[in-house]
Amino acid sequence: MKSFSIIFISSGLLFLGACTSGNQTANSGSSPASPVASAPANESKSALPEKPSEASKGGQVIESGAYHLEFVPEKEAEGTHLDFYLQKGDNHEAVSTAKVTAQVQSPDGTQKSLDMKYDPADKHYTVLMPGTTTGEYKVAILSDISGEKVNGRFNFTK
């Protein structure tokens, strides 16, 4: 009877562990990032991390194929400054030629599409998102690198 109980409990723990070992989103906050807008049908890279990576700029990180994506939101008086680092290769060389758009869903459900501009001095893409609404924001960063789609989904709370 004791051995049956031990086997039953062990099996239950293994099953529970297997159920919780799936992929994680870029931010392990209170709720997972959900799609902000429909991504292009020909999206070539996954928005889920392929391997864990550390944030070099203090933001949320996704590794997608050969690309390192890092998103850093910074609160400002008139809105939120969105910084996006798009890097390639093991040495994380900045990609400066991409067309990058941030699709943002506000806590009230409204959506904005913001074109991000490359800052050559700091080697990242940036845009100021106006507004001071508090709550959880969901962000889809859509990058087009010479026809190759590299996208990531992030969230933040302000």
NORFEN-V217337 format. One record per pair of residues at least 24 apart in sequence whose ideal C-beta (glycine too) atoms are under 10 Angstrom apart, sorted by the first residue. I is the first residue (numbers start at 1). J is the second residue. If there is no record, write none. Layout:
# NORFEN-V217337
i=I j=J
i=I j=J
This chain:
# NORFEN-V217337
i=22 j=48
i=23 j=47
i=23 j=48
i=23 j=49
i=23 j=50
i=24 j=48
i=24 j=49
i=24 j=52
i=25 j=49
i=25 j=60
i=25 j=62
i=25 j=152
i=25 j=153
i=25 j=154
i=25 j=155
i=26 j=55
i=26 j=59
i=26 j=60
i=26 j=61
i=26 j=62
i=26 j=69
i=26 j=70
i=26 j=71
i=26 j=139
i=26 j=152
i=26 j=153
i=26 j=154
i=26 j=155
i=27 j=59
i=27 j=60
i=27 j=61
i=27 j=62
i=27 j=71
i=27 j=136
i=27 j=139
i=27 j=153
i=27 j=154
i=27 j=155
i=27 j=156
i=27 j=157
i=28 j=60
i=29 j=60
i=29 j=136
i=29 j=154
i=29 j=155
i=29 j=156
i=29 j=157
i=30 j=136
i=30 j=155
i=30 j=157
i=31 j=136
i=31 j=138
i=31 j=155
i=31 j=157
i=32 j=138
i=32 j=153
i=32 j=155
i=33 j=60
i=33 j=105
i=33 j=136
i=33 j=137
i=33 j=138
i=33 j=139
i=33 j=140
i=33 j=152
i=33 j=153
i=33 j=154
i=33 j=155
i=33 j=156
i=34 j=105
i=34 j=138
i=34 j=140
i=34 j=153
i=34 j=155
i=35 j=103
i=35 j=105
i=35 j=138
i=35 j=140
i=35 j=153
i=36 j=102
i=36 j=103
i=36 j=104
i=36 j=105
i=36 j=111
i=36 j=112
i=36 j=113
i=36 j=137
i=36 j=138
i=36 j=139
i=36 j=140
i=36 j=141
i=36 j=142
i=36 j=153
i=36 j=154
i=36 j=155
i=37 j=101
i=37 j=103
i=37 j=104
i=37 j=105
i=37 j=111
i=37 j=113
i=37 j=138
i=37 j=140
i=37 j=142
i=38 j=103
i=38 j=140
i=39 j=103
i=39 j=140
i=39 j=142
i=39 j=149
i=39 j=151
i=39 j=153
i=40 j=142
i=40 j=144
i=40 j=149
i=40 j=151
i=41 j=149
i=42 j=147
i=42 j=149
i=43 j=142
i=43 j=149
i=43 j=150
i=43 j=151
i=44 j=145
i=44 j=147
i=44 j=148
i=44 j=149
i=44 j=150
i=44 j=151
i=45 j=69
i=45 j=143
i=45 j=145
i=45 j=148
i=45 j=149
i=45 j=150
i=45 j=151
i=45 j=152
i=46 j=150
i=46 j=151
i=46 j=152
i=47 j=140
i=47 j=141
i=47 j=150
i=47 j=151
i=47 j=152
i=47 j=153
i=47 j=154
i=48 j=152
i=48 j=153
i=49 j=152
i=53 j=92
i=55 j=85
i=56 j=85
i=56 j=87
i=56 j=92
i=57 j=83
i=57 j=84
i=57 j=85
i=57 j=122
i=57 j=124
i=58 j=83
i=59 j=83
i=59 j=84
i=59 j=85
i=59 j=154
i=59 j=156
i=60 j=139
i=60 j=152
i=60 j=153
i=60 j=154
i=60 j=155
i=60 j=156
i=61 j=85
i=61 j=152
i=61 j=154
i=62 j=141
i=62 j=150
i=62 j=151
i=62 j=152
i=62 j=153
i=62 j=154
i=63 j=152
i=64 j=143
i=64 j=149
i=64 j=150
i=64 j=151
i=64 j=152
i=65 j=148
i=65 j=150
i=66 j=90
i=66 j=148
i=66 j=150
i=67 j=92
i=67 j=95
i=67 j=98
i=67 j=143
i=67 j=145
i=67 j=148
i=67 j=150
i=67 j=152
i=68 j=92
i=68 j=93
i=68 j=94
i=68 j=95
i=69 j=141
i=69 j=143
i=69 j=150
i=69 j=151
i=69 j=152
i=69 j=153
i=69 j=154
i=70 j=124
i=70 j=152
i=70 j=154
i=71 j=102
i=71 j=125
i=71 j=139
i=71 j=141
i=71 j=152
i=71 j=153
i=71 j=154
i=71 j=155
i=71 j=156
i=72 j=124
i=72 j=126
i=72 j=154
i=72 j=156
i=73 j=104
i=73 j=129
i=73 j=137
i=73 j=139
i=73 j=154
i=73 j=155
i=73 j=156
i=73 j=157
i=73 j=158
i=74 j=126
i=74 j=128
i=74 j=156
i=74 j=158
i=75 j=132
i=75 j=156
i=75 j=158
i=76 j=128
i=76 j=129
i=76 j=130
i=76 j=132
i=77 j=132
i=78 j=128
i=78 j=129
i=78 j=130
i=78 j=131
i=78 j=132
i=79 j=127
i=79 j=128
i=79 j=129
i=79 j=130
i=79 j=131
i=79 j=132
i=79 j=133
i=79 j=158
i=80 j=104
i=80 j=127
i=80 j=128
i=80 j=129
i=80 j=130
i=80 j=131
i=80 j=132
i=80 j=133
i=80 j=137
i=80 j=139
i=80 j=156
i=80 j=158
i=81 j=126
i=81 j=127
i=81 j=128
i=81 j=129
i=82 j=114
i=82 j=116
i=82 j=125
i=82 j=126
i=82 j=127
i=82 j=128
i=82 j=129
i=82 j=137
i=82 j=139
i=82 j=141
i=82 j=154
i=82 j=156
i=83 j=116
i=83 j=119
i=83 j=122
i=83 j=124
i=83 j=125
i=83 j=126
i=83 j=127
i=84 j=116
i=84 j=118
i=84 j=124
i=84 j=125
i=84 j=126
i=84 j=127
i=84 j=139
i=84 j=141
i=84 j=143
i=84 j=152
i=84 j=154
i=85 j=122
i=85 j=123
i=85 j=124
i=85 j=125
i=85 j=126
i=86 j=116
i=86 j=118
i=86 j=123
i=86 j=124
i=86 j=125
i=86 j=141
i=86 j=143
i=86 j=145
i=86 j=150
i=86 j=152
i=87 j=123
i=87 j=124
i=88 j=145
i=88 j=150
i=92 j=123
i=93 j=123
i=94 j=118
i=94 j=120
i=94 j=122
i=94 j=123
i=94 j=124
i=94 j=125
i=95 j=123
i=95 j=124
i=95 j=125
i=95 j=143
i=95 j=145
i=95 j=146
i=95 j=150
i=96 j=120
i=96 j=123
i=96 j=124
i=96 j=125
i=97 j=144
i=97 j=145
i=97 j=146
i=98 j=125
i=98 j=142
i=98 j=143
i=98 j=144
i=98 j=145
i=98 j=146
i=98 j=148
i=98 j=150
i=99 j=125
i=99 j=142
i=99 j=143
i=99 j=144
i=99 j=145
i=99 j=146
i=100 j=124
i=100 j=125
i=100 j=126
i=100 j=127
i=100 j=141
i=100 j=142
i=100 j=143
i=100 j=144
i=100 j=145
i=100 j=150
i=100 j=151
i=101 j=125
i=101 j=127
i=101 j=140
i=101 j=141
i=101 j=142
i=101 j=143
i=101 j=144
i=101 j=151
i=102 j=126
i=102 j=127
i=102 j=129
i=102 j=139
i=102 j=140
i=102 j=141
i=102 j=142
i=102 j=154
i=103 j=138
i=103 j=139
i=103 j=140
i=103 j=141
i=103 j=142
i=103 j=151
i=103 j=153
i=104 j=129
i=104 j=131
i=104 j=137
i=104 j=138
i=104 j=139
i=104 j=140
i=104 j=141
i=104 j=154
i=104 j=156
i=105 j=136
i=105 j=137
i=105 j=138
i=105 j=139
i=105 j=140
i=105 j=155
i=106 j=131
i=106 j=133
i=106 j=135
i=106 j=136
i=106 j=137
i=106 j=138
i=107 j=133
i=107 j=134
i=107 j=135
i=107 j=136
i=107 j=137
i=107 j=138
i=107 j=157
i=107 j=158
i=108 j=133
i=108 j=135
i=111 j=138
i=111 j=140
i=112 j=137
i=112 j=139
i=113 j=140
i=113 j=142
i=114 j=139
i=116 j=141
i=116 j=142
i=116 j=143
i=129 j=158
i=131 j=158
i=132 j=158
i=133 j=158
i=134 j=158
